[in-house]
Amino acid sequence: MTRHVEVRADMARKIGPLPHHWNYIGYDECNYSHTPGGMKLLKAFGTLPDAPYYVRCHHMLVTGIMHPFYKWGSTNVYTEDENGDPVYCFETLDKIFDEILKSGGKPFFEIGFMPLDLADPRLARDGKRYAGHGNLSEYQQIGWSMPPKDWDRWYDLIHVIAAHLKERYGEKELASWYFEMWNEPDIFYWRGTHAEFCKLYDYTEAALHDVLPDARFGGPATTGTRDPEGNATKFLDGFLKHIREGINYYTGSTGTRIDFTTFHTKGGGYRFDPLSLRKKQLPSVQTLVENVRTQASVLKKWGYGDLECVLSEADPDGWAAGGRFDNHNLNFRNTEYYATYTASGYYHIEELARELDMDIRPLAWAFMFEGERCFEGTRTFSTQGVEKPMMGLFRLLGRLGTEEIELSSSGAQDLSSFPDPWGTGLVPEINGRATSDGKHLSILLFSHHDDWDESRDSVIDLQILSAPNNRNAVMTVTRIDADHANAYTAWKNAGSPDWPDKDLLARFRQASELKPESAPLENKNGTFSASIYMPSHALALIEIDFE
């Protein structure tokens, strides 16, 4: 049964600036930055109206063959010669940064992981042993996550990298980048102790700021949990305690500089399960947001709530490189559901940030993979060069303005009212944001339910209040749903080929395009109204130009 949802946008009620805090993306495999598909996607983000987008990658200091594969990349920025002396090579690191900058983006430089020749050969924190130099397989399993064997050489590495960047890009440009310490040190990404991670942070901060005093440096990029007694919470708490009042491992003074904070949040978890058709596992917007609430309380506890906080991975799940053949549930990433989940999650994260009076910015941990089957289901914006609905979301977000006005919806939902962690059993939420410069009005609405099988369509009864007096207006609506701007639907209708030919790919690309459509708008004494249809999982960008 179709329900009616009342949405009101009041152009006289200005909320204030709407910063586009969603302009962050990232991926494990740093070397995709300089492959044809990666460069194409980076350029696509560079053309969005709210560029630049900040780009974060793993494995920026790792040793290997400088070729990407699932959850692995390398740059060989540090090796040692036969005499054990350091050798620095910036060729691949430069390629990555150059491509990000050339595309119109900005680097979010995640400093990690440990180079092979610098990794400490010893018993790791989790009881695993790393034999050391010469065993690449063991390095790929363990060594990259070890502390340095020589702390002064680690300091020198960071110092040399910073000096090289300064010479190549200049201090002014580098002041616009982010420099982040490591990734998820509370789990297997760091096999040293908590104290050793604090030491790594101290040495890195000292080396970086000795060369680049204006560089933004922060962390600790811990995982997210809604459990106040969970390991991630305790690790973050201990880290902030150290940088606030601990003895700096490099300087011997009290405390360490931090310019921004980071941690991660996920809405669910998946494992390899080829029989997953038997069990539906849903991501949860509520879990995504409550993780942020828990970790944000730790930032406030130590007096860092006023710093910018980047959720340097904010996603519906924690397995970017897994796809529909690993676990059929991950097929949701091919569909409009991934886009509506993200729109809902980002909306509620921003609402939480306003409640807490904090600056919290989500980063989508998604990119692309070369050589995959079409619609593999990995966490990506495109597949074989065809954009998914998720990329369409960012194209719509970029068209929002920067001055927010009040938007109310009878379809809004309070996350705390959800009957269980998955948010099932409720009607789809319909909500969004509105911006206006007085002549142009943009409203981005999302309809989302955590259950992708939920099917309950809605009619939006839209009213625009306080519009310019007695003026005509023209309205367009740009949609993303199963039938609009959705190459996945076209791919299914074509028989779901793993390797479509160029003609099919061209057809899929055409199906992915956003297509604004004119829509009727009624004017009664200066109050404009319209009716807009939205399925359960849908996005609608409503744009009105007042003549």
N, C-alpha and C positions, 0 to 999 in steps of 0.2 A: 504494500500500500504506500502510495506516494505521500510524503509529509510536506508541510509548508514550514519554512524557516524564515523568520523576519530578520533582515539585516538593514542596519541604519548607518549611514555615514553622514556626519555633521561637519560641513566645511567651515563652520564658524568656531568649532571647538578644536583648537590647535593643541596638540600634545607637546610638540617640540621636534627637534631634529631626529630623523631616523637614520642612524649610522648603519651602513651595510656590513654588519659584523659577521656575515657568513662567507666572506671572500677568502677562504682558506681551503686548500685541498692537499692531499698527500698520498704517498704510496711506498711500499717496501722497496721496490726494485729501482734504485736510483738511475740505472743505465737506460731505462725506458725514456728518460728525458731526452736522449739523443738518438732515438730510433725514429723512423718515418711516422709511425702511428702516434708515438708520444709527442713528437714535435707538432703534428697536426692538432692534437687535442690541446696542447699548451696554447697554440695560436687561437684556438676557439675560445678559450677562457680569456685570452688577451684582448679579444674583440668585444667582450661584454661591456655594457655601459658603465658598470661599477668596477672595472679593472682599475688597479692591478690586483690580481689574486696572488696570495702567498702560497708557495709550494714547498712542502716538507717531504723529505725522502729519508729512508733508512740506508744503512751500509755506506755512508759517505767516506769513511776512513778504512773500509775493509779491504783485505787482500784477495785477489782472485784474477779472473780473466777479463774483467770489465765488460761482461756480457750478462744481460739479465735473464733470470729464470725465477720461477715462483719463490717468493720470499727470500731472494738473494740478489745482491749486486756487489760491486767493488770498484775501487778507484786506484789502488796501489799508490796512494799518496805517500806512504811510508814503507820502505824496506831497508834492509841492512846488507852491506856488501860482505865479501868474504872475510874481511877484517873485523866485522861487527860494527862498522861505522854507519850512521844513518844516511840513507839516500832518499831525497824528496823528489817526487814527480807529480806535477800538477796538470798534466795533459787531460786526464779524464774529468777531474774535478772542475777544470775550466770549461770543458764541454758542457757539463751539466748546468753550471751557473750561467754560461753564455746563452744557452738555449732558453732558460727560464727568463732571462732579461730580454733577449731578442723577441720573445713572444709577447712581451708587455707585462710579464709577471715580476714577482719579487721572491728571492730565496728566503725560506724559513729553514736555516741551516741547523739541522739536527747533528750535533757533534758526536759521532759514534759510527761504527763500533771499534773494538781494539784491533789494530793491524797485527798480522800474523807474527812478525818479528818482534813486536813489542808486548805480546800477550804473555802473562806470567805462567810458566809451566809448574803447576802445583795442584794440590787437591782443591777443588772448587767448593763453594759454600754448600752446594747440594750433594756433596759426596762424590761427584764425578771428577776423574783425573784428566788433566790435559798434559800430554807428553811434551808439547812444545814444538819448536821449529822443525819443519820437514814433513809433517803429517797433515796434508791439506784436508783430508776427510775429517780428522779429529778437530782440526781448526774450525771447519764449517759446523760441526756439531757443538763444540764447547769453546774453543779458543777465542772467538770473536767477542765473547761475553765476559772474558776474564779481566781483572785489573792489569795495569801495566807492570812489567817486570822491573822497570826503572822509572820512578816518578819524575826525575829531572828530565829524562828523555820525553816523557809525555808533555811536560811543560814546554820543552823546546819545540815539540811538534806543533802545539797550538800556537806558539809564538811565531814560528816560521810560516804557518798557514795564514795567520792574521797579517803578517808583513807582506806576504804575497798578494793577498786580497787587496790590501791597501794600495800597493803599487799598481795593480791591474784595474781596480774599479774606483779607487779614491775614497777618502773618509766620508765625504758627504753622502755618496751613494750607500756605503755600508751602514751608515746611521739609520737607513730606512729598512734594513734587513732585521730578521730575528736570528739570534744564536741560542739554541736550546741544548741543554745538557742531557744527552743519552735518550733512552726510551725504555719505559716500564721497568725500572730497576728493582721493583718489588717482586718480580717473577724471574724467569730463567734468562731474561735479557741481561741480567747482571749477576754474575756468579761470585762476586766478592761479597764482603760484609757491608752492612749499612754504614759503618764508620768509614770504610774504604770508598764508598760512593760519595760521602760527604767530602772526603779528601780529594777525590777526582774533581768534584765541583769546585773546590777551593783553588786547586792548581789551575784548572781551566779558566776560571774567572780572572785569576791574577795574570795569566799569560795573555789572554785576550784583551783585557783592558789596559795592559801595559802598552800595547800597540794601538788599540782602538778605544780610547777612553769613552767615546760616545756610543759604542755598540750596545744594543739591547741584548742582555744575556739573562736567561732564566731557566726554569725547570720546576719540578724534577720529572715530569711526564710519567707519573705513576698511573697504574690502572685504576679503574673506578669501581666503587662498591657503595651500596646503600647501607652497609653494615658499619656502624661507628666503631666496632671492635675488630673489623676485618684487617687483614694484613696490609692492604693498600692504604687504609686510613692510618694505621700505625706507622707505616714507612713515611708517609707524607708528614705526619705529625713530628716524627723524629728529625726529619730533614729540616723542617721549618724551625724547630727548636735549635738545631745546630747553627743555621745561618743567622738566627736572631741573637742567640746568646752563647753559642759554643766557641771554643778556641779554634781559630782559623789554622788549618793544617799547613798553609804556606807562609802566612805572615806572622803567626803567633799571637795576633791581636784577637779581640772579641768580635765575632760576627763576620758575615760575608755579604757582599753586595748581591742583590737580586733586582732585576728591572721589570720582570713579569713572571707570572706563575703559570704552570701547565699541569694538567692531569687529563685522564681519558675517561670516557663513559661509553658504555655499550648497552643496547636494549635487550640482549639475549645472547645465547651461546649455542654453537652447533659442533658436532663431531662427525667424523666419517661414518656414514650409515647408508649403504646402498639400498637398504630396505626401508628407508624413511617414509616411503609412501604410506606405510602402515600407521605412522604417527605424525600428526601435524604439530609443529612447534612454531609458535608465533612470537615475533619480537614484541616488545612492550615500550610504548612511549613513556608510560609511568616510570618504569625502571630506569630508562635513559635519564629522566629528569631528576629522580630521587637520588641517583648516584651523584649528580652534580650538587644537590642540596647538602648531602653528607660531607663531601670533600670541601665544599665552599665554607662550611662551618669551621673546618680546621684552618683554612686561610684566615678567617676572621679571628679565630682564637689567638693566633700569633701576630695579629696586627697587619696582615697583608691583604685584607679585603679591599683596600683602596687601589691595589695594583691591577693592571690589566691581566685578565686570566684567559688563556687560550686553551680550549679543550682540544688538544692537538691530535686527538682521534675521537670523533663523536659519531657513532654509527649504530644501526639496528642490531649488529652482531659483531663477533670478534674474529671472523675468519675470512679475510679479504680474498685469499687465493683459493678458497673452496668454492665449488660451483654445483650445479644441479646434478652432476653425475656423482659427486661426493655425497651429497645429501639433497634429496629432491626439494626439500623446503626452501633451499636457497634460490629456487627459481623465481621467488618474489622480486629479486633484484632486476630481472628483465622487464618487469611490468610497471604499470602506473602506481602500484602499491609502494614501491621503494620511494618514489617521488612524494607521495602524500604522507608517508611515514616521516620523511625528512622535514617536510614543510610543517607538520604538526610538532615534531620534536624541537625544531628550531624556534617555533613560536613559543612553546612552553618554556624553553630554556631562557629566552629573552624575558618572558614574564617573571620567571624566577629571579633573574638578574635585577630586574626593576624592584621586585619585592625586597631583595637583599641589599639594594643600592650598590651593586657591583657591575663591573664591566666584564662580561663573560662572552667569549667568542668561539663558536663551534667550528671545527675543521672536519671536512668530509674526507675520510680515509678511503679514497676511491680514485681510479685512473683508468688504465686500459692494459690489455695484455696482447702482445703480438702472437700471431699464429694459432689463436684459439678457434674452436668450432663456433659457428654463429650462435649468439645468445647462450654462451657457455654457462652463464649464471654467476660468474665471479663478480666481485663488487667493483663495477666499472661504470663509466659514463658513456662508453661506446663499445661496439663489438664489430670487428672487421670494418671499422671506419663509419659505422652507422650509429647515430646518436640514439641513446635510450631515453625514455621519459625522464629519468633522473637528470640528464643534461638539460632537458627542456625546463625543469624546475628552475635551474640557475639562470636560464635565459629570461624566465618570467621575473624572478627576483631582481635581476639587474634592471628591469624596466620600472620598478618602483621608484618613486621620488625620494627626496631627502627630508621633506617636511611632513610629519605624521599628523593626521587628524583623527578624531575619535571615530571608532567603528564599534558597533555593538551587534551581537548576534544572539538570537534565541536558541541557536544550536551550539553555543559555547558550552564547554564542560570543565568542571573542576577535577583535576587528576586525582585529588584525594578522595573523590567520591566513587572511584572505580571499585567494583566489588571484589576484584582479585588482581594480582600483579600483571596479568595479561590484558586487562581492560576489556574483556569480552562481556557480552550480555547487554551492552549499551547500544543505543543507536549511534550511527556515525556522527562524529563531531564536525561541525561546520563553523569555521572562524577565519580570521585573517587580519590583514593590515590595510590601511588606506593612507594615501599621501596626496597632497595637493599643493600647487603653487598659486591657486586662485583661478587659473584658466584651464589647467589640465588636472584631472582627477584620476588616480589609479587605485584600484582595489584588487588585492590578490586574496582569493578565498581558497581554502582547502576543505575537502570533505574526506575524513579518514576514520577508519575503524581498524583496530589491531588484527581483526580476523579478516584475512583476504577473501574469504568466501561469503562474507556478509554482503547482502544485496538489498539495500533499502534506499530507493531513489528519493531525491528531494527537489522541491521547487523553492528557489530563493525569491522571496518577496522583498525586493530591494527598494529602499527609499534614500534619496539624496536630499538632505536638509541644508538650508542656508546657502543654496547655490546662487550664483550671480543673478540678479533680478531680471526677470522677463527676457531671458536670453534663450535662444535655441541651443540645443546641444546635440552632439553626434556621439553615439556609443558604439564601441566595438568590444567583442568578447573573444579572448583567445583561450582555448581549452586544452587540457591534457587529461585524457581518460582512456578507456579501452578503445574508443572509436575515434579519438582525435590525437594528433601528434604522437602516434604510437606505432613504431616500426615492429614491435614485437607481435602485435596483432596481425600485421601484414605478413610477417614471417610465418606465423602459424597457418594463416590462410594459404600460404604457398607450399605447405607441406613440411615445414620446419627443417629445411635442408641444412646440413652441417657446413657445406661449402657452396653457397650460392654463386652462380655465375655473375658476371658484371651487370647484366641486364636486371637480374633480381636485386642485386645490391643497389642499383640505381632506383629501383622501385621502392626498396625499403627506406632509402635516404629521403625520397620524396614523402613517404608516409610519416616520417619523423618530424617533418617541418611544422613549425608553429604557423597557424593560419588564422589571423584575426578575421572575424565575421561581424558584419554590421548587425545590430540588434535594435529592436524598437524601444524607444524611451518616451514615456509620457510625461508631459509637463502640466501640472495643475497648480496655478498660482505660485509658480516658483519652486514647487516641490516636485522633483523628478522621481519617477518610479519605473520599475521594470520587473519582469519575471524571468528567471534564469534557471534552467534545469541542470542539476548536478547528480551524477550517480554516486554510489557509496564511496568510491575511491576516485577522486577527481580534483583537478585544479582549474581555476577560472580567473584569468586576469581581465578585469573590467576597466576599460579606459574611456573616459568621457572628456571630450573637448567642448568648451563653452565658447560659442561664437561671439 
